Amino acid sequence: MSAALSEQQERIILKIGKMMLNLQNFERKLKAILTARELQGPVDELPAISQARHSSYAKTMLGLLAGELTKKAIRFSGDHEEECEVPADHFRMSLTFHLSPAELDEFTEQLRALVDDRNKLTHKFTEMFNLQAPEQWDTAEKFLDGLRAKFTPLNSKVDHWISMFPAIFKALDEAMEMT
């Protein structure tokens, strides 16, 4: 029979679970942004193209998603994509978030740190912290609290970007109805 968990052990375990679920949800948000970021092709094939883009990100891990986001979906303010010719029966939409160079550097560094800590949580937490050893509980809890502190501003920024999607898609629908 195993001993009952202390209050702090229970709190740590709850924080681990909550953080894992938050990080999974964050991954889904990045996948949504990357999937919706660009749509191009013949108008009648757009649903299939969109589904294929969604499927291409289905098993992509957080680190790769973070790299894709910073390389493809975010640009410096004032930096523009080159125009390209689109055939008459085709549609092209590209969604880009613009940040200042300092904001982009900060965002990229925050994402990198989050991915590193997420990997520690997922793959090395039990090596780093023995929850059976009371002297490690405070350190484990500090790590989890620090991870949450890194996660919160990034999650808020991504939530803000996603909150713009309904208006973007509504405008897209209205534009498609005019054609």
C-alpha positions, 0 to 999 in steps of 0.5 A, a space after each residue: 500500500 502506498 503512502 498518501 501524498 502530501 499537499 505539496 506533492 498533490 499541488 505539484 502533480 496538479 501543476 504538471 497536469 495543467 501545464 501539460 494540457 496548456 502546452 497541448 492546447 498551445 500546440 493546437 493554436 500554433 497549428 491553427 495559425 500555421 494552417 490558416 496562414 496561407 491558402 492558395 490554389 484553384 477556387 474549387 480545390 480550396 477545401 481540399 488544399 486547406 485540409 491537406 495543410 491541416 493534415 501536414 501539421 497534425 503530428 508536428 511537435 512544438 519545437 518545429 511549430 515554433 520554428 515555422 511560426 517565426 520563419 513563415 507567419 511573423 515578419 518585421 513591421 514594414 517587411 512585405 512579401 513579394 507580389 506574385 501572379 495568380 491565375 484568374 481561377 485561383 485564389 491566394 491569401 496570406 496572413 502575416 503578423 508584423 512585429 518590430 525587430 526587437 519584439 520578434 527577437 524577444 518572442 523568438 527567445 521566449 518561444 525557444 525557452 518555452 520549448 526547452 522547458 516543455 521538453 524538460 517537463 515532458 522528458 526529464 522531469 522525473 530525472 530532475 525532480 524526485 517527488 518522493 524526496 521532500 527536499 526537492 519539492 520546492 525546486 520542482 514547484 519553482 520550475 513549474 511556476 517559472 514555466 507557467 510564467 514563461 507560458 502565460 505571455 506567449 499564450 496571451 499573444 497567440 490568443 490575441 492573434 487567434 481572436 482576429 481569425 473570425 473577422 478575417 474569415 468573415 471578410 474572406 467569406 464576404 469577398 468570396 461571395 462577391 466573386 
